[in-house]
Amino acid sequence: MRPPPHAGNFEGKEWDIYSGTPPPGAGAPHPTYKAKIDMQARPSASTTAPAPRLDRWSTAGVARGQRLEYWREVISKAVIATSVSKRDSGDFLGQITCRKFNDITFNCFDSGGHEIIRSESHIRNQTERKFLLSLQLSGRAHITQGGRSIVLSPGSMGLVDAGLPFSVVLVGEVRRMVAVLPYELVLSHFPRVTQMAALQIDPLQPCAEIIRDYVIRLSQPQCVIGGVAGDVMSEHLCALLGIVAAGQLGVESPPASSRQIRKDVLLTYLRRNALDPELSPSQAAKAVGMSVRSLHNLMQHTGQSFSEWILDARVTHARRLLQSPGAAQRKIADIATDCGFSDLSHFNRMFKARVGCTPREARLACRTVEGTSG
């Protein structure tokens, strides 16, 4: 029984990506992901050449006695060859959406509890080796590989080498995302590792949150990212994952050829934290796992120093707030504080130097334009 390319009755079902349960050991609550996945069944537009391939499967239209076998075939097609079993005799329902970017695929799973086993016989028949990166959204995943066991709760991520036997016991109403990544591409960023048992990604590792965001964005069926942009994001994900895994395993850092990736990681961190008045080069360097000297060297390739980049980001955000109708009643001093400026006069000087007018003039000019257009 071969899985049809677009099977299932989805009827506009939505997934609530992440309910906000903090990952174990993460300390402060993890940001809540409110994104939705539109699960309405429809094939991807074949007329758009750069769009990634999109396949969907569901057990809903399959006879009850054949659903587990169908599910096994679907997982083997979308992810890797495995065996599937269920410990109780109850009914089984599941659905998968799969997006493909060249050699990388992103899968969204929604199913009841079951067990997945990847054995030596499956591995002997494989054509190429893969890493599997799992992001748990609901339910739990108990993963065992190479004498190591990890438990993924909602918000947690785990990395498995599909070239080694493993088992996954999924408990509860399971929702998860699984990225299937080329072994060589990930391994190039921590080359001393030849075999790796299941690894739970430390949520406090530099770049862990960025990896989670990448997986969520690229796994969503309604995501419009495709073509070169999707391929680049997918490759960046592999590099980021390599950096994080190398840090946890204590192996050498990525090679010099990954400078562009490291710069992207740094700038992503700066965009997220530019409004923090305590942000400093040493703090940013520590957060992304590099020396202060390396940070300043990477910033040279942006054409700005660290301080210039941060000032531009803060002024740009302040200008956006000043021109926003929702912030029309807010004091300029409060906006300055929210944008990382502790001194109002310094904010006024920096704003005028970069925008060409004072914050007050920028706000009035926006109101004048609105009044004229009304």
KAFENSUL-V395506 format. One record per residue. N is the residue number from 1. PHI is phi in degrees with one decimal (NA if undefined). D_FIRST is the distance of its C-alpha to the first C-alpha in Angstrom with 2 decimals. Layout:
# KAFENSUL-V395506
N|PHI|D_FIRST  N|PHI|D_FIRST
This chain:
# KAFENSUL-V395506
1|NA|0.00  2|-92.2|3.82  3|-65.3|6.59  4|-67.1|9.07  5|-65.5|12.46  6|-139.3|14.47  7|-94.0|12.82  8|113.2|14.98  9|-114.0|18.39  10|-90.0|20.85  11|48.5|24.02  12|69.9|26.34  13|-63.9|25.84  14|-117.2|27.96  15|-105.8|27.96  16|-87.8|31.37  17|-57.1|31.15  18|-156.0|33.71  19|-84.3|36.10  20|98.4|38.76  21|-66.5|38.79  22|-65.2|40.72  23|-61.5|38.96  24|-56.7|40.59  25|79.3|43.85  26|-81.4|43.91  27|77.5|47.20  28|-63.9|47.61  29|-55.8|44.83  30|-75.7|42.14  31|-54.5|41.99  32|-87.1|39.80  33|-91.2|36.96  34|-104.7|36.83  35|-61.1|34.35  36|-117.9|31.63  37|-108.5|28.10  38|-79.9|27.32  39|-97.0|23.75  40|-64.1|23.90  41|-69.4|20.79  42|-163.6|21.87  43|-69.7|20.89  44|-67.4|23.52  45|-70.4|26.21  46|-73.6|25.47  47|-81.0|29.17  48|-99.3|30.26  49|-58.7|29.96  50|-74.0|30.92  51|-65.7|28.45  52|-67.5|25.80  53|-66.9|22.16  54|-130.5|20.66  55|-122.4|16.99  56|-136.5|16.05  57|-139.1|13.17  58|-148.6|13.63  59|-83.5|12.34  60|-57.4|14.94  61|-96.8|12.99  62|-104.7|10.33  63|-57.0|11.62  64|-55.0|13.79  65|-70.9|12.68  66|-112.4|9.10  67|-68.1|10.55  68|-65.9|11.59  69|-65.8|8.46  70|-60.7|7.05  71|-62.4|10.59  72|-61.2|10.68  73|-65.5|8.12  74|-65.0|10.23  75|-61.3|13.38  76|-64.1|12.71  77|-78.5|12.29  78|-84.6|15.21  79|-120.9|17.46  80|-149.3|17.13  81|-69.8|15.19  82|-149.9|15.89  83|-108.9|15.24  84|-130.5|15.32  85|-142.6|17.27  86|-135.9|19.30  87|-80.3|22.85  88|-114.6|23.31  89|-96.0|21.70  90|-70.5|21.75  91|-68.3|19.12  92|-127.0|17.19  93|-129.9|16.98  94|-161.1|16.45  95|-147.0|16.46  96|-135.1|16.90  97|-119.2|18.85  98|-125.2|19.13  99|-111.7|22.18  100|-123.0|22.77  101|-117.3|26.29  102|50.1|26.30  103|-92.6|25.43  104|-118.6|25.41  105|-124.6|22.80  106|-126.4|23.52  107|-120.2|21.07  108|-105.9|21.94  109|-112.8|20.32  110|-142.2|21.06  111|-158.5|19.87  112|-81.9|21.28  113|-68.1|22.40  114|-167.9|20.24  115|-122.2|20.62  116|-120.1|19.23  117|-127.4|20.29  118|-110.3|20.65  119|-105.3|21.92  120|-60.7|23.85  121|-64.8|21.01  122|-62.4|18.92  123|-68.2|22.14  124|-61.4|22.92  125|-92.7|19.82  126|-74.5|20.53  127|-94.6|21.96  128|-152.3|24.21  129|-87.8|25.63  130|-135.3|25.33  131|-103.5|27.16  132|-116.0|25.53  133|-106.7|27.93  134|-108.2|27.14  135|-116.9|29.13  136|-83.6|28.98  137|-107.5|29.64  138|-154.3|29.45  139|70.9|28.76  140|-132.8|29.28  141|-122.9|27.57  142|-100.8|28.98  143|-109.3|28.32  144|-125.6|29.53  145|-159.7|29.97  146|56.7|32.73  147|78.7|34.80  148|-117.3|34.87  149|-122.4|33.49  150|-130.9|33.47  151|-123.5|32.76  152|-100.4|31.75  153|-102.3|33.11  154|-53.9|32.97  155|96.5|34.42  156|-86.0|34.01  157|-126.1|32.35  158|-140.9|31.19  159|-118.2|30.44  160|-128.2|28.24  161|-87.3|28.14  162|-72.3|24.57  163|-84.5|26.25  164|-125.5|27.36  165|-60.7|25.61  166|-158.5|25.49  167|-134.7|24.26  168|-131.5|24.04  169|-105.7|24.68  170|-100.4|24.26  171|-120.5|26.62  172|86.4|27.21  173|-80.5|25.83  174|-96.3|24.58  175|-132.2|24.97  176|-155.5|25.05  177|-118.9|24.94  178|-129.0|23.84  179|-96.8|25.16  180|-101.9|23.72  181|-116.6|26.88  182|-60.9|27.91  183|-58.2|29.62  184|-65.1|32.56  185|-66.7|33.31  186|-70.1|33.66  187|-65.9|35.42  188|-63.0|37.98  189|-99.6|39.57  190|-148.7|40.19  191|-65.5|40.34  192|-78.0|41.90  193|-90.4|38.79  194|-105.1|36.65  195|-140.0|34.73  196|-140.8|34.36  197|-73.8|33.14  198|-49.1|31.70  199|-125.2|34.27  200|-86.0|34.98  201|-72.3|36.48  202|-68.7|40.02  203|-64.3|40.47  204|-92.6|44.08  205|-66.7|43.28  206|-54.0|44.38  207|81.4|41.60  208|-60.6|39.23  209|-67.0|39.54  210|-66.6|39.00  211|-60.2|35.76  212|-59.7|34.56  213|-63.7|35.56  214|-59.9|33.79  215|-61.3|30.45  216|-61.9|30.82  217|-66.0|31.91  218|-79.5|29.32  219|-86.3|26.37  220|-68.5|27.27  221|-58.9|25.13  222|-88.6|28.37  223|-61.8|30.19  224|-92.7|31.94  225|-70.0|32.64  226|-158.3|31.17  227|58.5|32.34  228|-62.5|35.03  229|-60.8|35.73  230|-64.8|32.20  231|-64.7|32.16  232|-64.4|35.60  233|-60.8|34.74  234|-63.3|31.71  235|-67.2|34.00  236|-61.8|36.65  237|-58.4|34.26  238|-61.0|33.69  239|-66.5|37.45  240|-61.2|38.26  241|-63.9|35.84  242|-61.4|37.50  243|-62.9|40.89  244|-65.6|40.04  245|-62.3|38.44  246|-61.7|41.42  247|-63.3|43.78  248|-71.5|42.22  249|-88.8|42.09  250|71.6|45.60  251|-100.8|44.89  252|-62.5|46.50  253|-72.1|46.13  254|-57.4|44.25  255|-67.0|45.95  256|-60.6|48.44  257|-65.7|46.01  258|-94.4|44.28  259|-57.9|47.40  260|-62.4|45.78  261|-62.9|43.06  262|-66.1|45.80  263|-66.8|47.80  264|-62.4|44.88  265|-62.3|44.42  266|-61.1|48.14  267|-66.5|48.34  268|-62.3|45.41  269|-63.6|47.30  270|-65.0|50.53  271|-62.8|49.04  272|-74.3|47.86  273|-123.8|51.23  274|-60.9|53.83  275|-87.2|55.47  276|-75.8|56.16  277|-64.7|59.95  278|-90.6|59.68  279|-62.7|57.30  280|-137.8|58.87  281|-57.2|57.92  282|-67.2|57.92  283|-65.6|55.66  284|-65.8|53.15  285|-61.6|53.26  286|-65.0|52.60  287|-65.0|49.68  288|-103.5|47.81  289|75.2|48.86  290|-143.2|51.50  291|-81.2|55.28  292|-62.2|57.58  293|-62.3|58.66  294|-63.1|55.10  295|-59.1|54.67  296|-66.0|57.80  297|-64.6|56.78  298|-67.7|53.44  299|-63.9|55.25  300|-59.8|57.44  301|-77.7|54.45  302|-91.5|54.17  303|84.2|57.77  304|-136.9|58.87  305|-77.9|60.08  306|-57.1|58.37  307|-62.9|61.08  308|-64.5|60.93  309|-63.6|57.16  310|-65.7|57.38  311|-61.2|60.32  312|-61.2|58.54  313|-64.7|55.47  314|-69.8|57.72  315|-66.7|59.86  316|-60.5|56.88  317|-67.6|55.48  318|-62.5|58.95  319|-62.2|59.41  320|-63.5|56.13  321|-67.7|57.29  322|-62.1|60.75  323|-97.7|59.36  324|-90.3|56.86  325|-57.9|58.01  326|-68.7|56.50  327|-111.9|58.95  328|-62.6|61.97  329|-94.3|63.89  330|-80.2|63.23  331|-71.5|66.10  332|-61.8|65.93  333|-62.3|66.84  334|-68.7|63.81  335|-64.0|61.50  336|-59.5|63.12  337|-62.5|62.52  338|-63.6|58.85  339|-95.5|58.48  340|95.2|59.91  341|-97.8|63.60  342|-92.5|66.06  343|-127.9|69.10  344|-65.7|69.47  345|-64.8|72.03  346|-64.8|69.80  347|-60.2|66.92  348|-59.3|69.20  349|-65.4|70.33  350|-66.2|66.88  351|-64.0|65.53  352|-65.8|68.41  353|-64.5|68.19  354|-98.5|64.56  355|-100.8|64.43  356|96.3|68.00  357|-152.0|69.00  358|-77.7|69.37  359|-56.7|66.66  360|-63.9|68.85  361|-65.5|69.26  362|-64.6|65.50  363|-66.7|64.93  364|-66.2|67.75  365|-63.5|66.58  366|-66.5|63.14  367|-66.3|64.81  368|-65.5|67.07  369|-63.6|64.18  370|-65.1|62.42  371|-64.5|65.66  372|-69.4|66.22  373|-70.7|62.74  374|-77.1|63.09
